[in-house]
Amino acid sequence: MNLKISAAVYQKEMLEVFRDRRTMISMVVVPLLAIPLLFSLINGFMSSREKEAQGEALSVGVLGEDKLPTVIQSLKAAGFQPVLKADLRAAVEKKDVAAAVEETEDAATGEKHVNVYIDRTRQASEIAGDKIQTALDQLKMDTVRASLRGSGLPEKILTPFTTKSVNVASEKKMSGLVFGSALGYVVILLMFTGAMYPAIDMTAGEKERRTLEAVLASPAGRSEIVLGKIAATATAAFITALLTLGSMAYSFRFSPQAASARETFHMAPPDMGSLALALVTVIPTAIVAASLMVAIALFAKSYKEGMSYLTPIVMLAAFPAVVGMLPGLELTPALALIPIFNVCQLIKEIFLGEFSRVAYAVAFGANLVYAAVGYFVAARIFKSESVLFRV
């Protein structure tokens, strides 16, 4: 194999990549513009919806002002606005109120209960339920304290000790949990999308334009042509991953919503070392994606047919990527053999700062093997005249 000829094919294909509008949109525009815009829209929508839910959560249904007067007084002190309703359950279900409070009595024991009706499918109802529970707990403690004072007992017996949760996770680990989990999925999804358009254009697109015959008539061998096409497709996939990582890191570091989230949850911005290591991690997967898509797109006779073949591949790649987002998973040497999943899990553990070097080596080596297998399969398919010139 002559690598100089493959390099010439690579240069020709990269020129075609940068000329193709669809490829440039998926490779450059989506990572650089769509991701920050999407983050801003999601954060803006969530902030707006949370403010709206906070306002809706102030309405609480009651049977009457004479029912549970101390409870209603406590709710008013907490900022709630009691609303008289005859059917409290129905009022919550119909969204007339965020929550409702009712006193019931056990027929057998005569014990009284205060029921708080909420709808867990509504954010406002969840917020109202939590605030009502806090107000009722405070009312219960105040009632007990008043009874103790009447009995001459000290209030300290109610709180022999206090509990406090202390998060031992560093800011880097907190950042890695949020940023790393989402990053692997987004990078894989956009990387496969970024590889799809050039893979189709270099195969089915050339068939449609009647330029494939000219390439085959050149001094380049079939293996050299396939190597150049796969290298160009992998480059497009890697550029997409690079821009996606950079865009998400920039958004996470500099956007006002992200800064507020980092301050709230004590998260540090992603460091450059982790970003660089994550980029190295996706290189073999970019080659795997390119080899797979070039091999499959070779069967298509037109650009439209190639899209129908490769779109399901992108959707299938998303499944192991989603599994890699699940919390509690650790990348063992056995799990490191699973393609796509191993990359997503590695990216998450890299940003958590606790990845296993053995698992990393196994995953990286396995993905290189998958990339080599993909190349040989694509080269074998490209040598088939029945595939290249099917009618």
GUKOL-227385 format. One record per residue (C-alpha): residue in three letters; residue number from 1; x, y, z. Coordinates in steps of 0.25 Angstrom, whole numbers, plus 5000, padded with zeros to 4 digits. Layout:
GUKOL-227385
NODE   resn   resi      u      v      w
NODE    ALA    NUM      X      Y      Z
...
//
This chain:
GUKOL-227385
NODE   resn   resi      u      v      w
NODE    MET      1   5000   5000   5000
NODE    ASN      2   5005   5014   4996
NODE    LEU      3   5002   5024   5007
NODE    LYS      4   5005   5036   4998
NODE    ILE      5   4994   5032   4989
NODE    SER      6   4985   5030   5001
NODE    ALA      7   4989   5044   5006
NODE    ALA      8   4985   5049   4992
NODE    VAL      9   4972   5043   4993
NODE    TYR     10   4970   5048   5007
NODE    GLN     11   4973   5063   5002
NODE    LYS     12   4963   5061   4991
NODE    GLU     13   4952   5056   5000
NODE    MET     14   4955   5067   5011
NODE    LEU     15   4954   5078   5000
NODE    GLU     16   4940   5072   4997
NODE    VAL     17   4936   5071   5012
NODE    PHE     18   4939   5086   5013
NODE    ARG     19   4931   5089   5001
NODE    ASP     20   4919   5082   5005
NODE    ARG     21   4909   5090   5012
NODE    ARG     22   4902   5079   5020
NODE    THR     23   4915   5074   5025
NODE    MET     24   4919   5087   5030
NODE    ILE     25   4906   5090   5037
NODE    SER     26   4907   5076   5044
NODE    MET     27   4922   5077   5047
NODE    VAL     28   4924   5092   5051
NODE    VAL     29   4911   5100   5052
NODE    VAL     30   4904   5090   5061
NODE    PRO     31   4915   5089   5071
NODE    LEU     32   4919   5103   5071
NODE    LEU     33   4905   5110   5071
NODE    ALA     34   4894   5100   5074
NODE    ILE     35   4900   5094   5087
NODE    PRO     36   4902   5108   5094
NODE    LEU     37   4889   5113   5089
NODE    LEU     38   4882   5100   5093
NODE    PHE     39   4888   5101   5107
NODE    SER     40   4884   5115   5108
NODE    LEU     41   4869   5112   5104
NODE    ILE     42   4868   5100   5113
NODE    ASN     43   4874   5108   5125
NODE    GLY     44   4865   5120   5122
NODE    PHE     45   4853   5111   5121
NODE    MET     46   4856   5104   5134
NODE    SER     47   4858   5117   5141
NODE    SER     48   4845   5123   5136
NODE    ARG     49   4838   5110   5139
NODE    GLU     50   4843   5109   5153
NODE    LYS     51   4839   5124   5156
NODE    GLU     52   4825   5121   5151
NODE    ALA     53   4824   5108   5159
NODE    GLN     54   4829   5116   5171
NODE    GLY     55   4817   5126   5169
NODE    GLU     56   4807   5114   5167
NODE    ALA     57   4812   5107   5179
NODE    LEU     58   4806   5117   5189
NODE    SER     59   4791   5113   5187
NODE    VAL     60   4787   5102   5197
NODE    GLY     61   4773   5096   5198
NODE    VAL     62   4766   5095   5211
NODE    LEU     63   4752   5091   5215
NODE    GLY     64   4749   5104   5223
NODE    GLU     65   4756   5114   5232
NODE    ASP     66   4750   5108   5244
NODE    LYS     67   4756   5095   5241
NODE    LEU     68   4770   5093   5246
NODE    PRO     69   4772   5108   5250
NODE    THR     70   4786   5106   5256
NODE    VAL     71   4790   5098   5243
NODE    ILE     72   4784   5109   5234
NODE    GLN     73   4791   5120   5242
NODE    SER     74   4805   5113   5241
NODE    LEU     75   4802   5112   5226
NODE    LYS     76   4799   5127   5225
NODE    ALA     77   4812   5130   5233
NODE    ALA     78   4819   5122   5222
NODE    GLY     79   4814   5130   5211
NODE    PHE     80   4802   5121   5206
NODE    GLN     81   4789   5126   5202
NODE    PRO     82   4778   5117   5207
NODE    VAL     83   4767   5114   5197
NODE    LEU     84   4753   5108   5201
NODE    LYS     85   4750   5095   5194
NODE    ALA     86   4739   5085   5196
NODE    ASP     87   4747   5074   5190
NODE    LEU     88   4761   5075   5193
NODE    ARG     89   4766   5063   5184
NODE    ALA     90   4759   5068   5172
NODE    ALA     91   4764   5082   5174
NODE    VAL     92   4778   5077   5173
NODE    GLU     93   4775   5068   5162
NODE    LYS     94   4769   5079   5154
NODE    LYS     95   4780   5088   5157
NODE    ASP     96   4771   5098   5164
NODE    VAL     97   4781   5098   5176
NODE    ALA     98   4796   5093   5177
NODE    ALA     99   4793   5085   5189
NODE    ALA    100   4782   5083   5200
NODE    VAL    101   4782   5080   5214
NODE    GLU    102   4772   5071   5222
NODE    GLU    103   4770   5065   5236
NODE    THR    104   4766   5051   5237
NODE    GLU    105   4763   5042   5249
NODE    ASP    106   4766   5027   5250
NODE    ALA    107   4753   5020   5253
NODE    ALA    108   4760   5009   5262
NODE    THR    109   4770   5017   5270
NODE    GLY    110   4764   5031   5269
NODE    GLU    111   4778   5036   5265
NODE    LYS    112   4778   5049   5256
NODE    HIS    113   4785   5050   5243
NODE    VAL    114   4788   5062   5235
NODE    ASN    115   4788   5058   5220
NODE    VAL    116   4795   5067   5210
NODE    TYR    117   4790   5064   5196
NODE    ILE    118   4800   5067   5184
NODE    ASP    119   4801   5063   5170
NODE    ARG    120   4816   5058   5168
NODE    THR    121   4815   5060   5153
NODE    ARG    122   4814   5076   5155
NODE    GLN    123   4826   5084   5159
NODE    ALA    124   4818   5094   5167
NODE    SER    125   4811   5083   5174
NODE    GLU    126   4824   5077   5178
NODE    ILE    127   4829   5090   5183
NODE    ALA    128   4816   5093   5191
NODE    GLY    129   4817   5079   5197
NODE    ASP    130   4831   5081   5202
NODE    LYS    131   4828   5095   5208
NODE    ILE    132   4815   5090   5215
NODE    GLN    133   4823   5078   5221
NODE    THR    134   4833   5088   5226
NODE    ALA    135   4823   5097   5232
NODE    LEU    136   4815   5085   5239
NODE    ASP    137   4828   5080   5245
NODE    GLN    138   4831   5093   5251
NODE    LEU    139   4817   5094   5256
NODE    LYS    140   4818   5080   5262
NODE    MET    141   4832   5084   5269
NODE    ASP    142   4826   5097   5274
NODE    THR    143   4814   5089   5280
NODE    VAL    144   4823   5079   5287
NODE    ARG    145   4832   5090   5292
NODE    ALA    146   4820   5098   5298
NODE    SER    147   4815   5085   5305
NODE    LEU    148   4829   5083   5311
NODE    ARG    149   4830   5097   5316
NODE    GLY    150   4816   5094   5323
NODE    SER    151   4822   5081   5329
NODE    GLY    152   4835   5088   5334
NODE    LEU    153   4844   5080   5325
NODE    PRO    154   4855   5086   5317
NODE    GLU    155   4854   5087   5302
NODE    LYS    156   4867   5081   5300
NODE    ILE    157   4862   5067   5301
NODE    LEU    158   4856   5069   5288
NODE    THR    159   4869   5070   5281
NODE    PRO    160   4880   5062   5288
NODE    PHE    161   4888   5063   5275
NODE    THR    162   4888   5069   5262
NODE    THR    163   4891   5063   5248
NODE    LYS    164   4899   5070   5237
NODE    SER    165   4902   5064   5223
NODE    VAL    166   4916   5067   5219
NODE    ASN    167   4919   5065   5204
NODE    VAL    168   4934   5060   5203
NODE    ALA    169   4934   5060   5188
NODE    SER    170   4943   5071   5182
NODE    GLU    171   4938   5082   5173
NODE    LYS    172   4945   5074   5161
NODE    LYS    173   4937   5062   5164
NODE    MET    174   4924   5069   5165
NODE    SER    175   4927   5076   5152
NODE    GLY    176   4931   5062   5146
NODE    LEU    177   4918   5056   5150
NODE    VAL    178   4909   5066   5143
NODE    PHE    179   4918   5070   5132
NODE    GLY    180   4925   5057   5129
NODE    SER    181   4912   5049   5129
NODE    ALA    182   4905   5058   5118
NODE    LEU    183   4918   5060   5110
NODE    GLY    184   4920   5046   5106
NODE    TYR    185   4906   5045   5100
NODE    VAL    186   4906   5058   5093
NODE    VAL    187   4920   5056   5087
NODE    ILE    188   4917   5042   5082
NODE    LEU    189   4903   5046   5076
NODE    LEU    190   4909   5058   5069
NODE    MET    191   4922   5050   5065
NODE    PHE    192   4914   5040   5058
NODE    THR    193   4905   5051   5051
NODE    GLY    194   4917   5058   5047
NODE    ALA    195   4923   5045   5040
NODE    MET    196   4910   5042   5034
NODE    TYR    197   4909   5053   5023
NODE    PRO    198   4924   5052   5018
NODE    ALA    199   4923   5036   5018
NODE    ILE    200   4910   5037   5009
NODE    ASP    201   4916   5048   5000
NODE    MET    202   4929   5040   4998
NODE    THR    203   4921   5027   4994
NODE    ALA    204   4907   5028   4990
NODE    GLY    205   4909   5043   4986
NODE    GLU    206   4920   5039   4976
NODE    LYS    207   4912   5029   4970
NODE    GLU    208   4901   5039   4968
NODE    ARG    209   4910   5049   4962
NODE    ARG    210   4917   5039   4953
NODE    THR    211   4931   5042   4959
NODE    LEU    212   4934   5029   4965
NODE    GLU    213   4938   5023   4952
NODE    ALA    214   4949   5034   4950
NODE    VAL    215   4954   5031   4964
NODE    LEU    216   4955   5016   4961
NODE    ALA    217   4962   5019   4948
NODE    SER    218   4973   5026   4955
NODE    PRO    219   4986   5019   4959
NODE    ALA    220   4981   5018   4973
NODE    GLY    221   4978   5004   4978
NODE    ARG    222   4965   5000   4985
NODE    SER    223   4971   4999   4999
NODE    GLU    224   4978   5012   4997
NODE    ILE    225   4965   5019   4993
NODE    VAL    226   4957   5013   5004
NODE    LEU    227   4968   5018   5014
NODE    GLY    228   4967   5032   5009
NODE    LYS    229   4952   5032   5010
NODE    ILE    230   4952   5026   5024
NODE    ALA    231   4963   5036   5029
NODE    ALA    232   4955   5048   5023
NODE    THR    233   4942   5043   5030
NODE    ALA    234   4949   5040   5043
NODE    THR    235   4955   5055   5042
NODE    ALA    236   4941   5060   5040
NODE    ALA    237   4936   5052   5052
NODE    PHE    238   4948   5057   5061
NODE    ILE    239   4947   5071   5057
NODE    THR    240   4932   5070   5061
NODE    ALA    241   4937   5064   5075
NODE    LEU    242   4947   5075   5077
NODE    LEU    243   4937   5086   5074
NODE    THR    244   4927   5079   5083
NODE    LEU    245   4936   5078   5095
NODE    GLY    246   4941   5092   5093
NODE    SER    247   4927   5098   5092
NODE    MET    248   4922   5090   5104
NODE    ALA    249   4934   5094   5112
NODE    TYR    250   4932   5109   5108
NODE    SER    251   4917   5108   5111
NODE    PHE    252   4920   5101   5125
NODE    ARG    253   4931   5111   5129
NODE    PHE    254   4926   5125   5124
NODE    SER    255   4910   5124   5123
NODE    PRO    256   4903   5132   5134
NODE    GLN    257   4894   5120   5136
NODE    ALA    258   4906   5110   5138
NODE    ALA    259   4913   5120   5147
NODE    SER    260   4900   5120   5156
NODE    ALA    261   4899   5105   5156
NODE    ARG    262   4914   5103   5159
NODE    GLU    263   4913   5113   5171
NODE    THR    264   4900   5105   5176
NODE    PHE    265   4906   5091   5175
NODE    HIS    266   4920   5095   5177
NODE    MET    267   4926   5090   5164
NODE    ALA    268   4939   5094   5157
NODE    PRO    269   4940   5097   5142
NODE    PRO    270   4946   5086   5134
NODE    ASP    271   4961   5086   5133
NODE    MET    272   4969   5086   5120
NODE    GLY    273   4976   5073   5124
NODE    SER    274   4963   5065   5125
NODE    LEU    275   4958   5071   5112
NODE    ALA    276   4971   5067   5105
NODE    LEU    277   4970   5053   5110
NODE    ALA    278   4956   5052   5106
NODE    LEU    279   4960   5056   5092
NODE    VAL    280   4970   5046   5091
NODE    THR    281   4960   5035   5096
NODE    VAL    282   4950   5038   5084
NODE    ILE    283   4961   5036   5073
NODE    PRO    284   4959   5021   5071
NODE    THR    285   4944   5023   5072
NODE    ALA    286   4944   5033   5061
NODE    ILE    287   4951   5023   5052
NODE    VAL    288   4941   5012   5056
NODE    ALA    289   4930   5022   5053
NODE    ALA    290   4936   5025   5039
NODE    SER    291   4939   5011   5035
NODE    LEU    292   4925   5006   5039
NODE    MET    293   4918   5017   5032
NODE    VAL    294   4927   5017   5019
NODE    ALA    295   4925   5002   5018
NODE    ILE    296   4910   5003   5020
NODE    ALA    297   4908   5015   5011
NODE    LEU    298   4915   5007   4999
NODE    PHE    299   4903   4999   4998
NODE    ALA    300   4894   5012   4995
NODE    LYS    301   4892   5016   4980
NODE    SER    302   4888   5030   4984
NODE    TYR    303   4890   5041   4995
NODE    LYS    304   4876   5039   4999
NODE    GLU    305   4877   5024   5000
NODE    GLY    306   4890   5026   5008
NODE    MET    307   4883   5035   5018
NODE    SER    308   4872   5024   5020
NODE    TYR    309   4884   5014   5023
NODE    LEU    310   4892   5022   5033
NODE    THR    311   4881   5029   5041
NODE    PRO    312   4878   5016   5049
NODE    ILE    313   4893   5014   5051
NODE    VAL    314   4893   5028   5058
NODE    MET    315   4881   5024   5067
NODE    LEU    316   4887   5011   5070
NODE    ALA    317   4900   5018   5075
NODE    ALA    318   4892   5026   5084
NODE    PHE    319   4887   5014   5092
NODE    PRO    320   4901   5010   5098
NODE    ALA    321   4904   5025   5100
NODE    VAL    322   4891   5026   5109
NODE    VAL    323   4895   5014   5117
NODE    GLY    324   4909   5021   5119
NODE    MET    325   4902   5033   5126
NODE    LEU    326   4895   5024   5137
NODE    PRO    327   4901   5027   5151
NODE    GLY    328   4908   5016   5159
NODE    LEU    329   4915   5009   5147
NODE    GLU    330   4930   5007   5147
NODE    LEU    331   4938   5003   5135
NODE    THR    332   4944   4989   5138
NODE    PRO    333   4953   4983   5128
NODE    ALA    334   4942   4974   5123
NODE    LEU    335   4932   4986   5121
NODE    ALA    336   4944   4993   5114
NODE    LEU    337   4942   4984   5102
NODE    ILE    338   4928   4989   5099
NODE    PRO    339   4929   4999   5088
NODE    ILE    340   4923   5013   5089
NODE    PHE    341   4919   5010   5104
NODE    ASN    342   4934   5009   5108
NODE    VAL    343   4937   5023   5102
NODE    CYS    344   4925   5030   5109
NODE    GLN    345   4928   5023   5122
NODE    LEU    346   4943   5027   5121
NODE    ILE    347   4940   5042   5118
NODE    LYS    348   4931   5042   5130
NODE    GLU    349   4942   5036   5139
NODE    ILE    350   4953   5045   5133
NODE    PHE    351   4945   5057   5138
NODE    LEU    352   4942   5050   5151
NODE    GLY    353   4957   5048   5152
NODE    GLU    354   4956   5034   5156
NODE    PHE    355   4958   5026   5143
NODE    SER    356   4966   5013   5143
NODE    ARG    357   4978   5012   5135
NODE    VAL    358   4976   4998   5132
NODE    ALA    359   4962   5000   5127
NODE    TYR    360   4966   5012   5119
NODE    ALA    361   4977   5003   5112
NODE    VAL    362   4967   4992   5110
NODE    ALA    363   4957   5001   5104
NODE    PHE    364   4967   5009   5095
NODE    GLY    365   4973   4996   5090
NODE    ALA    366   4959   4990   5087
NODE    ASN    367   4954   5002   5080
NODE    LEU    368   4967   5002   5071
NODE    VAL    369   4964   4987   5068
NODE    TYR    370   4950   4990   5064
NODE    ALA    371   4955   5002   5056
NODE    ALA    372   4965   4992   5048
NODE    VAL    373   4954   4982   5046
NODE    GLY    374   4945   4993   5041
NODE    TYR    375   4955   4997   5031
NODE    PHE    376   4957   4983   5026
NODE    VAL    377   4943   4981   5024
NODE    ALA    378   4941   4994   5017
NODE    ALA    379   4953   4991   5008
NODE    ARG    380   4947   4977   5005
NODE    ILE    381   4933   4983   5001
NODE    PHE    382   4940   4994   4993
NODE    LYS    383   4947   4983   4984
NODE    SER    384   4933   4977   4981
NODE    GLU    385   4929   4981   4967
NODE    SER    386   4914   4976   4970
NODE    VAL    387   4914   4986   4982
NODE    LEU    388   4920   4998   4975
NODE    PHE    389   4912   4997   4962
NODE    ARG    390   4899   4991   4967
NODE    VAL    391   4887   4996   4959
//
